[in-house]
Structure formats: C-alpha cells, structure tokens
C-alpha cells in the first residue's frame, strides 16, 4: 500500500515477501487409552517420559496393559505421549466430609480424592490452627501413605497449604488455593453460598483488673498513658491509623463502663471509613486474684467483617494491651467457626475463658484405644481458675498459677499468663517425648490453645479421649480427634462423616472409548499414533469391536492405529484362518489407517515374565526411526530392533513369515542381531487388494504432509482469491515439498520427477472462486520399501581357448 506522506523527507516501509514457512508437524506423538490405577478420568495428560506417566497414573497394574505399553514406548525411543485414563461408570473417588469444632452434622468441608480409584483410600489429611492468626485461619496437610517393602508406612506426595480461610472473599480461600494446585484432592465448601454471620473481633490479651469502677477507670487511664495508638484493619481494608490520645475519659460513676465503651467506639469510628464501623466493649476476663478479682478484656468487633490490629510505630497501645494475635491477643474471624476441626487433642477458646471453669483431665494409657496423653494412667490437669497440676507418673510439671507471668509469683491482671503457661506445658510434653521413646505424643501451642498430638506409631487414625472432672458441666470439652483424617474413614467419627471408599471402576465399555475419543478431539491438538492396550476384562470378541471405531477416529484425526494380535492367534495358520484370522479384523476397519503386529512380546514386570501386546514397543520404534531416518522410512528391518523385551510369544520360520506377510500381518522375528520388526504393511496391504497405501511409511508420509499443509495454509483463509494468492501458495507449498525432496523423502533424481504443486486457474475455476474455494493440487512420488531383495548369482564359465 502507498505510504502516507506529509512532510518532505525519506519514508521507510516494509513490503511483505509472501513467504510463509510451512513447518512439518511431529510424526510420532502417541495417544494411549486404557485403564490406570489413578489419575483423572477422561482427562488427557501429556507424558514426556515414563516417570511422568508413573507420577500421573502409577505403575501399578490396573487390569490393563497401559502402563506396560507406555514403558515399552519410551524404552524403544518414544518421546511424547498423551494418555487418557478410562473406566466404566462405577469408578468413584474416595471422599470424606469434615465437620467443624462443634461436631455438628452436615459438615463444613467436603474432600474427595482428585482421581477415582482405590489409591484414594491411602490419602490422609491433618488440620491445625498453628498460624499467625490461630482463630481466623488454618493449615492443611495432605499426603498419601505408601507402604515400603519392610512394611513401614511413609508419606508420599506431601502437600502443605498454609493460612487457609473459609471466607470465600479471602485470597486464601480453601477452594481457590487447594483446587488450583493439589494433585491429590479436590475440596468443596457446602456453605459457600451462605453469607457469613456473627462478628469478627480482636480481643486484648491483657486483663484489666477492676475490683471497683474507680479502679477500672484508674487502670485504663494509666494504660492509655503508656500508649494511645494502633493500626486497625476492618473487613479486609488496609490498616488504618487509630489515635486515642484525644479520648475524653468519662466521669467516675456507675455508668462509667458503658460511657467509656460509647466514647471509645465513637472516637475509633471517626477515624475509619463509614462503611466499616466497629463496636468497642469491655467483657469479663479471667478470674484475677487479690483486690482485682474482677477483670476486663477490651473487645473491638465488627458485624460486617473481620478485625485485625497491628502495632503503631510510636506510642503503641497494641503492645500495652496485647491487642492483635502477634502481640498476644485473640483475633477471631467470622469464618473461623466454619473451619474443619483440628486433628489431635486441642483445647478450645472457651476452655480458658469460660466462667466457673475448673479443670480438664487427660487420662488413659497410650496402649489402649481410645488413647490419651500419658503412660500408666497419669494425667495432666488444666485448671482455668487457680492451678495446673499433674501426677508425677506423667513426668510433666506445671506452674502454680495459670495467669502468672515469668517474673512474678502473682499477677493480678493476668498479663501474658495463658500462652506462657501453655508453652511450659507443651515444653514439658516435648521433653517427656525426648526422654521416653514409648511416650508417643508431642505438644504445640496455637495462640491460646494447647494441642497435644500423637506421633510415631500412633500417627494414623488414633482417637484420644478426655474425661472432665470438677465443674465439667460449665467447661466445654476439647476437640478429641484423629491425628489424620482418612478419606475412606468408616462412619462414626465425631468430626467427620460420609467416608466413602474409592473404586477403580470396572472394565471399560465401547462407549467409554467413544467418550475418550470425544475428549481427545476437544483437548489434544496433535497425535499421530493411536494405541488401545489390551484390557484383561475384555474377551477377544470385545477387543475386536474396538478396532473399527478406533480406526475411524484415527482417520478423522490423520493418525495411524496400531493393533495388537487377537489372543487366539496361536500360529501362522490361525493368523490367516478364515474364521479368526486377519481378514476378520478388517471388518469395519479403515484398513489403510491401521496395521497389526504379531506376536505378543515377553517382558519382565516386577520380576514376573508376562506377555504384552507389541503396539507400545512398535510405537516407540516408529518414533526412533522417524527421528533417525524420517517418516518415509519403514519402521522395520535389522535396525528396527525392539528393546526392553525378553522374547516373543511365538517364533516364526521364513516359510511361516511368507504366509503372513502377503496377508499384511507384520511379524516380529527373532534374529541373531536381536528381536526386530519384520513387516511394514497396513491392513490394506494384502497382495490381493492392490492398494496404493499398501505400506505403512507411504500412508504415514501422506498423513504427515496433509497435517503439515493443513496447518501451514491456514493463513490463506479469507485472502483475496486470485493469482497473487495462488502464487504465494505455490511458493510456500513448493518450498515445503522441496525440503522433503532434499531429505530423500521421494523418488526421482530431480524435483520435477519427485513432486509437483499446482494452484492456478486450472485448479481453481471461476465457479470455485464464486464459491470461495481455492484448490491446491500436490503430487508426490513415494519411496516404497525394498520388501524383497532378489539376489541373482551367476557362475562365470571359464573361457575356452581357440
């Protein structure tokens, strides 16, 4: 097009050359369809090595030769494969529904194995609240048990997800995080559509002593003199700076607590957006001692979102009142109640704050189920009001006062006492574990919770019990849960329901293969070889029914079908028999898009010699020959040795081979140089058919050119249909064909003898142009394999002297 000019000067423009390089497609990408032990059903997975296949589908035999065929494919030179796992409709994943801490029926999180099958029964989950926000988020560990040869169980494929939330608007929402990355499980939140209720709040860890209203007022004034600033995040907002230095302390009277709360709430809200109001209140705290038997905790709450507090850089109040989880406070999100119950034995929040609570006792012996904390009936007693005590048999000691800090024997306001004492208890349990190998428990502190967790041989499926004594009716029991949730758990757990065992599924039916073809059409861009490894659930008749539809699918996708021999071919006569021989396989078959190879191969499968169809090895061999010689070279001959095999099911003589070859049965022969493929005919290659696609390399070369040109000419769609377009097509297609000629793909000493490309007025008439059609005619002279080498030997008679 002419360049637009506007000022005097030199203008530069690039003119298209019309050259568009046509790149040849891959020639030996294989598609395998069959049963596997695990992996997504009817979902194509690309495998670039046998190890890729094992990771995705497992090497375990699953009633199909799929794993064995894939191994032979890569052993013999294959480099790229697609695999579709199929099964009948009975296949199902292992699954379990987790309940929240209340143990209420209905569940809060549904977990299913990512893949259907019995291997899902080996998946385990553990939940803990050991996060930076122990009352808002949670961690999830997922793994699969694998049993070693010595019988020991080890974790395999461990996945760890940290700081998860049950709030669908949170960036760490469990469905988004886990389903987007887990190879083992998929999770569903059954309450996702139900709006969150209740309030999110931040609770101070500092209990303000208040024997009277006057003492409360005095103590608050003193605390605010130590710090008046903090940062407040509400409903996911960035932290807003809050300054309480201008707070007017209400008068000292009976209404002081209410007036203080009102003034504090108003001052904070003036510094927040109007869309995120909070309410500040004083709530009863833990029982104090001496003159401050009554204590208060500051609570900042929101009914529209979560509340989180960070310290200010100067005049910080958060560190004074222990506001914010990082400073020792408690921050509870609105979604916290929806979290799945934690694994192990875990105290709850109201275990420490419930009015009138007395103590809990962990009792029992580790040898008996249900199991508890200590050996020999020893116990740990947790007293929420006055003392912590243990029997000496447990080997665990505890301080006298729960709300006593490290520097004093008595702390009236309870500063830092809870976490400190829980840490002392946890350290004592850990020390007990270190000194006594038979003591199979450990402990952790999760904010203001004590978690006692089974380890060692108690790691799988251990359930602990706890007996409450004293004022037990006023004290909520801890979570007494298994260490690991099992997806196939039997019914009856307090914190789970609906355990379902996985099912590998039964023998796939023809409709399942058709479903796989539909998926492959939609999901796989390119494949060249199609293989259906033998399924143990199929009779010979069942298998025969698969080849016709498979060949039609292969033809549609410009691919080539490799057929394994029927089980009842016991010799060359059976293979050519009228009733069961090769001609019966041709019924309903697209013959020039398929080939059969015979006999089966012997391989080593975990120390056991088994027979497997040869198609996997042949596909790998084809890939190897394509890479070294080209798609036009027959994948047969002395260089076409099969690797990773021990032998063949039947050995043939030259005479038997002479019976099979004319019938287009490609034989696998045993020669001194190895086991080799000794045939290169399609199923249309019977000597009586006269097919132009008698040989595999000719059919595959044609498919290669068709697919390459199909993709390489898409640029021409919607171009003006006239001589300039035709010339470009001739140029581009001619360059592609000439490159093949130079590589030795065609007969002929010159390009004119080897190929031609026509695209002009003789191929595209005016009527074609009116219909929007451009016709390209490409011809090639294929190289036919030298199937028979005839050596003529003549003796030269001695010259007679005359």
MIFINU-30750 format. One record per residue (C-alpha): x, y, z; residue in one letter. Coordinates in steps of 0.001 Angstrom, whole numbers, plus 524288, in hexadecimal, padded with zeros to 5 digits. Last residue first. Example, Ala and Ser with C-alpha at 12.3 -4.5 7.8 and 13.67 -1.06 7.14 Angstrom:
<domis>
835667FBDC81BE4S 8300C7EE6C81E78A 
</domis>
This chain:
<domis>
89E846E8DD78CB6X 89F6D6EA5E79B41X 892F46E7D37A2AEX 8907A6F2697ACB3X 88C316ED0F7B9E2X 87DCF6EDE57BCB9X 879716F9027C59FX 870396F4297D00DX 8641B6FC4C7D193X 85E03701987DDF5X 85152708F47DDF1X 84DF470F717EACDX 83FF7713967EC66X 83D7D71CE17F7A8X 82F2471C997FADAX 828CD7272D80305X 830DC732247FD54X 8280373C6480369X 82059745267FA40X 8253F752F17F8C5X 81A1E75BC87F577X 818B9763FA7E928X 81160770207ED53X 805F1778307E87DX 8000E784A37EE13X 7F3E978B027E889X 7EF3A7976C7EF19X 7E13379BB97ECEAX 7DC317A9167F134X 7CDDE7A9CB7F49FX 7C5A87B5C67F7D1X 7B9D37B0FF7F023X 7BBA17BB647E5ADX 7C9FF7B7837E528X 7C64A7A9697E2EAX 7BD107ADA87D803X 7C8177B5757D1F4X 7D04E7A93E7D1D7X 7DB057A5CA7DB9EX 7E3AE79AAE7D73CX 7E63679F867C952X 7E5D77ADBA7CD97X 7F1507AB7A7D687X 7F5F57A3037E1C5X 7FE5E797947DDB9X 809717918D7E57CX 811B47867C7E00CX 81A3677BBE7E5B9X 825BD772957E3AEX 82842772767D505X 82794781427D3D1X 82FC5782847E031X 83AAF77AD87D996X 8408B76D507DB89X 833AD766E77DE97X 82D2D75FFB7E9DEX 82947767957F5D4X 82D07769AA80420X 83B8676B43801C5X 83E217770380A7CX 83F9877FC37FE84X 8323177B657F9D7X 82C3D77EB980710X 831EE78C7680608X 82C8678D817F862X 81EFF78A1C7FD53X 81F28794FB80775X 824A579EF97FDF5X 81A5F79B187F3E3X 80F9479CCB7FDD6X 814347AA95800D9X 816AD7AEFD7F2E7X 80AAD7A8907ED22X 802487AE9A7F7D2X 808557BBED7F595X 805C07BAE17E6F4X 7F7B87B6E37E945X 7F5A37C29F7F223X 7FB247CC1F7E80FX 7F32E7C51F7DD70X 7E5EE7C73B7E3B0X 7DDF07C3AA7EF96X 7DF9E7CF747F86FX 7E3977C9D7805D1X 7D8827C4E380E7FX 7DFDF7B84D811F4X 7EDBE7B8C780C95X 7F41B7B96481A03X 7EE987ABEF81CBDX 7F8117A65C812CDX 802867A13581C1DX 7F902799F4824CEX 7F2C5791F8819F4X 7FFEB791248130DX 8065278AC781ED5X 7FAC9781C28215CX 7F9F477D3E8133AX 808B277BB7811E2X 809B57735781E12X 7FDC876B6481A4DX 803C1768AC80CF7X 81090764A881346X 8090475BC881C99X 801E07550181177X 80E6075347809B4X 8160E74E9781596X 80B937447E81917X 80B3873DD080BD1X 7FFA27399F803B9X 7FA627474A80242X 7F8807466A7F37BX 7F09973A2A7F601X 7F10372EB47EC90X 7E864726827F578X 7ED41718BA7F2BCX 7FACF71AEA7F82AX 7F4E071EA28053FX 7F9BE72C2F808D1X 7ECEE7327880CF7X 7EFBC72EA981B14X 7FBFE736CB81968X 808B57303281635X 8164F7322981BC1X 81ADD72500820EAX 826D571F0A8275BX 8272D725F083490X 833697215E83B4FX 8379971907846D0X 84657718B084711X 85276717B983E7FX 85198708D383DD0X 843A370A0D838FCX 8369F708D484004X 82B5A70DCA837D4X 81FDA716C783A02X 81628714B282F20X 80DCA71E9A82814X 80165717DD82389X 7FE3771DCD8165CX 7F8E77112781061X 804BE7103880776X 80D4D7111C813BBX 806EE7061381B57X 8096E6FA8381259X 8176B6FE4780F29X 819F57008281D95X 8162A6F26681F95X 8200F6EE5381549X 82AAC6F6F781AD2X 8288E6F06D827F0X 820DE6F6C0832C9X 822AB6F77B84183X 817016F89F84A66X 814B17003685721X 8207D708C5854EFX 82C7470B4B85D33X 831E171298868D8X 82DF27205F864EAX 8338F72D93868D9X 837E0730D385B1CX 8324E72D4484DD9X 83B8E72D668425AX 83814735608365AX 8460D7362D83119X 844B77288282B71X 8387172C0882425X 82BF47334782737X 826E9740CE82A51X 825D8743D081BB0X 82CE37506D81865X 8242575B5A8134FX 8224A760BA82120X 830BA76410821A9X 83D7575CEF82410X 8423075F96831FAX 836887664B83827X 82C2775F058309FX 833487523B83373X 832E8754C684219X 824C27593C84221X 820C874D3583A58X 82824744A984411X 820D374AFB84F5CX 813E5748368489FX 8185A73A3C845CEX 81BAF7381D8542CX 80E3F73CD48585FX 80768734FD84DB9X 80DEE728138512AX 80335722B285A01X 8080F71DE68672AX 80BCD7109D86C65X 810EE70F7E87A3BX 81D7170B22880DAX 81D1270EC588F4AX 8280B715FD8962EX 820F7722E3896F1X 81BBC721B688914X 825F471B6388055X 821B771AED87231X 81D89710C38683DX 817ED7164D85BB6X 80B6C712E68546FX 80C0E70DE584670X 808BC714A783D2DX 806D1722AC838D8X 7FA47727FB832E2X 7F9707346982AC3X 7EFD473FAC829B6X 7EC3674B898218EX 7EC2D7442D814A5X 7E21073AA6819CBX 7D7847439681EF3X 7D1C9737FB82627X 7C3967339782650X 7C79372570823A1X 7D6567255D821D1X 7D8A371D7E82E29X 7D186711E48283FX 7DB3B7120B81CFBX 7E6697108782692X 7E2607034582B51X 7D70B6FE48833A8X 7CDAE6F7B182A21X 7D57A6F76F81D6BX 7E24F6F407823FCX 7EDF56FC9F820B5X 7F26E6FF3D82EA5X 7EDF16F1B2832B0X 7F6CC6EBA18285FX 8024D6F3F782C87X 8016B6EF2483A7EX 7F9EA6F1128473CX 7F1786FC6E842EDX 7E6BA6FAAC84CF8X 7EB00706628552EX 7E88A70FEB84A28X 7F4787177484545X 7F6F972583849CAX 7F2CB7305A84089X 7F9FD73D2F83E03X 7F0F2747E2838DCX 7F67C75310830ABX 7F2A776158831FFX 7EC8676B55828D9X 7E2B176F2383357X 7D6B776A5B82C00X 7DDFE75E548276FX 7E1EE75B0C83556X 7D3D475C6C839F5X 7CF4C7534182F2CX 7DA2F749E6832F5X 7D5D074A0984137X 7C7A7747A583D61X 7CBDE73B5F835F3X 7D5F17367F83FC8X 7CD677364D84BEBX 7C44D72B2E8483EX 7CFF57220B846C4X 7D359724418550EX 7C61971FBE859BEX 7C6D8713868514AX 7D40C70FDB856E3X 7CE537117F86467X 7D07D71E2E86B74X 7D27671EFD87A12X 7E12671D6887909X 7E209729A7870B1X 7EBBF729A08656FX 7F201736B086246X 7EA2773F9785928X 7F44D7470285137X 7F30375283847CFX 7FED075862840E8X 7FFA67660383B10X 7FB3176F78845A4X 7F83B77DF0844CCX 7EFDB7884384B61X 7EA857800585661X 7DF277858085E5BX 7D2D47854885619X 7D561779DD84D28X 7DBE3772A985866X 7CFC97748E860D5X 7C6F876F348562CX 7D00D763B08540CX 7CFF9760F0862ADX 7C122760CB862B0X 7C1717571E85783X 7CAA074EAC85F8BX 7C0EF74F2686AD5X 7B5D174BAC86196X 7BD4B73F9385D5FX 7BD1873B0E86B9DX 7C7AE73C9F875D0X 7C95C7313387F34X 7C5B47351F88CF3X 7C88B740E889555X 7D4427437389DF7X 7CB4C746508A97DX 7CEA474F378B4DFX 7C8F474CDD8C249X 7BF06756938C751X 7BF9D75D9A8D479X 7B2F8764FB8D692X 7B5E476B828E380X 7C0A4772638EAF1X 7C2EA778E48F80BX 7BCAA76F6E90185X 7C0767636D8F9B6X 7B671758A38F806X 7B6D4754DC8E9C5X 7C2B574DBD8E43AX 7CD7E756308DED0X 7D0217553E8D02CX 7D598762F68CF40X 7DDDA760838DB5AX 7DF1F76BF18E4C9X 7EC0D76BDC8EBC8X 7EEC476DD58FA4BX 7E106769C28FDE0X 7D91B77341905F4X 7D612776C5913DEX 7D2F778556912DBX 7D2A478A7F920AFX 7C6BE789489296BX 7BEFF7957492CEFX 7BFA3798FC93B70X 7B3A579CA694343X 7AEC678EB494456X 7BC5978A3D94816X 7BC7F791589550BX 7C5717872595AD3X 7C96677C8B9516AX 7CA9A77BE7942BAX 7CF1476F6B93C26X 7D6B67700E92F7FX 7D7927660C924C2X 7E0F7764C29196EX 7DEBB75F2A90BE0X 7EA24759E79042EX 7E79A758468F596X 7F5A07589C8F109X 800C375E818F8E5X 80055755EE904D7X 80C3274E4D9003AX 8145B75A9490128X 80CDE766D7904BBX 8006376A5F90BE6X 7FD7E778EB90D8EX 7FA7F7810E91984X 7F62B78EA791563X 7F5367995691FB3X 7ED8B7A53091B5BX 7EF8F7B39C91E0DX 7F76A7B5FB911B2X 7FA147A85A90CB7X 8034E7A23A91691X 8091F7951D912DAX 80A27787DD9194BX 8100B77A7A916AFX 80B4976CBE9191AX 8108875F0C9178BX 8165375CA6924FBX 81D4074FCC92230X 8298F7573091E50X 82A7275D2492C06X 834117684892E0DX 830F276FE59219EX 8224876DA1922CDX 8227C77250930DEX 829ED77E5B92C94X 81F877811A92242X 814F177FB692CA6X 81C3B788F1935BCX 81E2A792CB92AD5X 80F9F7927B927E1X 80C39794C89362AX 815B57A02293729X 8106F7A5B792A69X 8029C7A4A992FB0X 807077AC0D93BBBX 80CDA7B725933CFX 8016A7B7B292A8FX 7F7D17B98C9359FX 7FFB57C28F93E84X 802F27CDCA935A3X 7FE007D7FE93F6CX 7F4117D1BA9485BX 7EFFB7DE6394EC6X 7F2D27DA3795CAFX 7FFE77D3FF959C1X 804E97CBC7964FDX 811C77C4BA96649X 8185F7CE6E95D5EX 8221B7CF049522BX 81DA47C40694955X 80F727C7F1948F9X 8049D7C25195160X 7F74F7C0A394B48X 7F6E67B1C894C53X 7FC9A7B173959F6X 8041B7A64D9602CX 80D567A31E95527X 80D55795B094E8DX 8150B7892994F3CX 814B977DC3945B5X 81A9277074948C3X 80D7476A2794679X 80F2C761B29526DX 810D476DBC95AF1X 802897710D95A18X 7FFD277E0D95403X 7FB5E78B42958E0X 7F759798799539DX 7F1587A1FA95D1AX 7E7997ACA095FCCX 7DC9B7AF8695694X 7DE267A890949A7X 7E3DB79C5594F7DX 7E9F47933A94577X 7ECC1785E694B14X 7F6AF77D1094488X 7F4F076EC194771X 7FC117622294A25X 7F4E37557B9474CX 8016174DE594522X 805E1755AF9397AX 8011E7630F9357EX 7F88576A0792BB7X 7ECBD762209282BX 7E8F07567B91FD9X 7DBD4750CE91C32X 7E1787472691A6AX 7EB4D7418F923DEX 7FA12741D29234DX 7FB737505C92573X 7F54074FAB932C8X 7EA007576F93842X 7E7867651993D3DX 7E77E7731D93883X 7E0BE77ABD94346X 7D9AC7877E94210X 7D854791CD94C6BX 7CF4A79B3095385X 7C7837A45194B02X 7BECD7ADD495250X 7BE8F7B7B19474BX 7C39F7B28893A74X 7D02B7B94D9362FX 7DA407AE8D9350FX 7D2557A31292FF9X 7CA3A7AD32928BCX 7D4D57AE1991E68X 7D57579F9491BD4X 7DFCA795FB92020X 7E55378CEE915BCX 7E73277E32915DCX 7EB0D7796E9083CX 7E66977F028FB4DX 7DFDF78C3E8FA86X 7D15978D6F8F7A8X 7CE42792788EA18X 7CCF47A13F8E994X 7BF307A6918E8E1X 7BF8F7ACC48F663X 7CB4E7B4CF8F221X 7C3D67BB4F8E6F6X 7C0177C71E8EF1CX 7CE527C8F98F2BBX 7D3347C80C900B6X 7DEE07CFF490539X 7E47B7CCBC9129CX 7EF567D4D391888X 7FD8E7D18691AE7X 8044C7DC0E912EDX 804427D44C90628X 7F5E67D11790817X 7F2277DF569092FX 7F0487E76591578X 7F9377E40F920D5X 7F44D7EFC49289EX 801AC7F64D92937X 806D97F0BF91C77X 7FAC77F58891526X 7FB67802F591BB3X 80731807B491408X 80BFD8156C916D5X 814348146A90A72X 8150680AF68FEEAX 8073A8062B90106X 8044A7F7D7903ACX 7FB6C7EFC98FAD9X 7ED257EC798FD4BX 7E4057E3958F5A6X 7D5377E4588F4FCX 7CD207DBC88EBF4X 7C0F47E0108E4CAX 7B3477E5B78E545X 7AF9F7E37C8F37CX 7BC187E9EB8F82CX 7C2BB7E84A90562X 7CCB47EEAF90E45X 7CD2F7E79291B56X 7D4C37EC9392707X 7D5FE7E277931CFX 7D1537E4BA93F98X 7D4F67DF6D94CEBX 7CE077DD31959C7X 7D6327D717964C9X 7DE977E339964B5X 7E0847E52097348X 7E7357D807974F9X 7E6967CF1D96941X 7E0D97CF8E95B9BX 7D68E7C70B95520X 7D8167C7A194671X 7D1AE7D2BD93EF3X 7C3FA7D84093EDFX 7C15A7E096932BCX 7C44B7EEDC93013X 7BECA7F3BD92339X 7C3117FA92916B1X 7B9B07F9EB90B0EX 7BEC37FB8D8FD35X 7BA48802A58F0FCX 7BF647FECE8E38AX 7B784805EF8D917X 7B93E8132F8DFA8X 7C7D5812598DD42X 7CF7B8123B8EA13X 7D4FF81D728F26CX 7C7CC8223B8F727X 7C4AE8140A8FA4BX 7CFC0813479043AX 7CAF981F4390BAFX 7BCCA81AA890BCCX 7C01F80D10910D0X 7C8CB8128391BA3X 7BE6281C1E92015X 7B3BE811C29205EX 7BC4F807BA92752X 7C05A811B29317EX 7B23D815B9933ACX 7AE378078F935F0X 7B96B804B493F4FX 7B7B8811F894640X 7A935810D2948DAX 7AB1D80DD695748X 7B2F181A4A958F4X 7C07881FAC9567CX 7BE5F8291594B50X 7C1838257993D4EX 7CFA0825E593829X 7D07382F3492CA6X 7D8268282F921EAX 7E121831C691AEAX 7ED08828CF91C08X 7E54981DAD915FEX 7EC2781DA6908BCX 7E8888135E8FE92X 7F048811A78F1F9X 7E8A8809998E7EAX 7EDF87FC518E3E8X 7EA7C7F9288D5B0X 7DC987F4568D490X 7D8B77E5F38D53BX 7CC3E7E7EA8DCF7X 7D2817F0848E744X 7E10D7F3038E8FDX 7E5607FAFC8F4D0X 7F2838010B8F7A1X 7F639804DA90580X 7F8138112E90D9BX 7F5E08158F91B8FX 801418104E9236FX 806488106D93163X 7FCF481B41935A9X 7F1D5813229303AX 7F55D80869939F8X 7F560811B794591X 7E8318176B941CEX 7E2C08099694045X 7E7CF805AD94DA6X 7E1B1811739542BX 7D48D80F1C94DA3X 7D47F800AD9517FX 7D8738040295F5BX 7CD4C80DC796040X 7C3A1803FE95AE0X 7C7A17FA80965ABX 7CFC27EE09966DBX 7D4437F0C3958EDX 7E0717EA2495388X 7E2B27EC03944F1X 7E5527DEDE93EA7X 7EF9F7E08493408X 7EDD87D73D9289AX 7E4F77E0E7921D9X 7DA277DBAB91933X 7D9127DE7F90AA1X 7CBEC7DBB49047AX 7C48B7D6718F8E3X 7B6067D61F8FAD3X 7AAE07CCC18F899X 7A6BC7C86B8EB15X 7AD8C7C48B8DE96X 7A4BA7C3B18D2B5X 7A0837B60D8CE62X 7A46A7B3348C049X 7B1497AD068C446X 7AB197A47A8CE9BX 7ADE3797858C7BCX 7BC3A79B5E8C5F4X 7C1B9791978BC43X 7CF7778C178BC12X 7D723784C98B1A2X 7E21D77BB88B585X 7EF07775B08B17CX 7F5A777DEE8A706X 7F26778A718AE39X 7F4F67976E8A76AX 7E8CE79F168A3CDX 7DF87796C98ABA3X 7E73F799898B801X 7E8B47A84F8B71EX 7DBB77AC408B124X 7D37D7A2BD8B90AX 7DA9C7A61F8C5A1X 7D8FB7B4D58C4EAX 7E6897BABE8C644X 7E30A7C7508BEE3X 7D7727C8E88C814X 7CA3F7CB838C1E8X 7C5E67BD5F8C358X 7C89A7BDE08D1F8X 7CC5B7B02D8D686X 7DA847B4698D76DX 7E78D7ADC28D55AX 7F3FF7B2928DBCDX 7FCB77A7B78D6A7X 7FA9E79CBE8CCEAX 80417791558CDB1X 8048B786818C388X 80C12779EF8C626X 80D99771368BA3BX 8110C7652E8C232X 81108763558D0DDX 81709756C28D5C1X 8112974A3C8DB1BX 81A5D73F4A8DF10X 817B3731798DA5DX 825C172E2F8D6F8X 822B772F5A8C869X 81DB573D168CAA7X 80F79740BD8CC69X 80B9B74DAF8C677X 8021B756838CDA1X 7FD79761F48C57AX 7FE9C7700F8C999X 7F6DC77C298CD22X 7FA217863C8D792X 7F0AD7915F8DA29X 7F35179DB78E1D6X 7E9487A6928E841X 7E48D7B4998E882X 7DCD07BD9C8F165X 7DE967B96F8FF7EX 7ECE67B57F8FE3DX 7F0787C1DA8F69AX 7FF2E7C05A8F486X 7FC737B2078F25AX 7FCC77A57D8FA55X 7EE417A2A98F8BBX 7F01E794B48F44EX 7E99F78B758EAD5X 7EEC677E3C8E679X 7EB0C776D08DA50X 7EDE5769168D596X 7ECF1762B68C82BX 7EE8E753F48C7C3X 7E0457518A8C473X 7E25F7599F8B82DX 7EA8C74E638B2FAX 7DDE3746C28B1AFX 7D9BC74EB28A5F2X 7D44875B7C8A0F2X 7DDD0766AE8A018X 7DDFA773AE8A745X 7DA6376CC48B3CDX 7CEB9773458B9E3X 7CD8477CE48C528X 7C0D7783458C96CX 7C25F78E388D34DX 7B906793598DDABX 7B1297875F8E0EFX 7A2CF784578E1A7X 7A2F977F438EF82X 7A8387884D8FA0DX 7B5487846A9000DX 7B62B791C89066BX 7C4327932E90204X 7C04F7928F8F3A4X 7BD0C786368EC36X 7C4D577FE78E153X 7BE1D778B38D631X 7C57476D398D058X 7C846767F48C2D5X 7CEB975CD38BB78X 7CCCE75ED38ACEEX 7C36B756E68A489X 7C41274DB6898EDX 7B703746B189702X 7B46C74DCC88A24X 7BE73745ED88289X 7CCC1749478820EX 7D5BF751EA879FFX 7E31E7582687BB0X 7E73E7605187014X 7F5D1760EE86D4CX 7FCD6769DD863BDX 80A767662785FCFX 8175676C9485C47X 8251C7676485B00X 8240E759558566BX 831127529F85421X 82F517445585769X 82F75745DA8662FX 82590750F986562X 81B8E748AE85E45X 81EAA73C64865F0X 81B9274382872A3X 80EF7748D786CEFX 80AE173B33868BDX 80D64735C28765EX 805B67409B87CFBX 7FA3673EDF873B1X 7F9E772FFA87421X 7ECCE730C887B21X 7E72F72AC388762X 7ECED7356988FF2X 7FB2C7317F8911FX 8025573B13899D6X 80B6B7445A89290X 8040B7501A897B6X 7FB937598088FA5X 801307674089084X 80E4C764DE896F1X 81005757E588FE6X 80CFE75E29882C0X 816B676923884DFX 820DB75EF1888C2X 81E857580C87BD8X 8228F7647B8750AX 81CB07700F86DEAX 80EE276D5C8728AX 8038B7762986EB1X 7F71C7739C87643X 7E9D9772A986FABX 7DE4B772ED8791FX 7D45376805877D5X 7D673763D6885F2X 7E05E76B5D88DF5X 7EBB976330892C3X 7EC697566789A3AX 7EDD2747E6897FBX 7ED397489B88933X 7E3B27437E87EF1X 7E56B7464C87094X 7E7A17501A8659BX 7F5367531386068X 7F77975E27856BAX 804DD75E6B85053X 80C53769E284AAFX 8147B7641083FC6X 8144276D4683422X 815A077AF9839A5X 8112E7857C8304CX 8191178AB5824E3X 81AC0799548249CX 815287A10381957X 81CB57ADAB81811X 814D47B92681380X 81B1B7C05F80849X 812677CB03802ABX 81D8E7D4A880313X 815F47DEED80A99X 81A927ECD2807B1X 820BB7F496812ACX 81FB88035E81268X 8298280E62813B1X 826AF81CA6810CDX 831298269780D36X 82E40834FF80E64X 824D783FD780B16X 8193483F3D81446X 80BCD839258134BX 80CFF82C0C80C89X 803F18207580E11X 80ABC8143C8092EX 804FD80DBB7FD4FX 800008000080000X 
</domis>
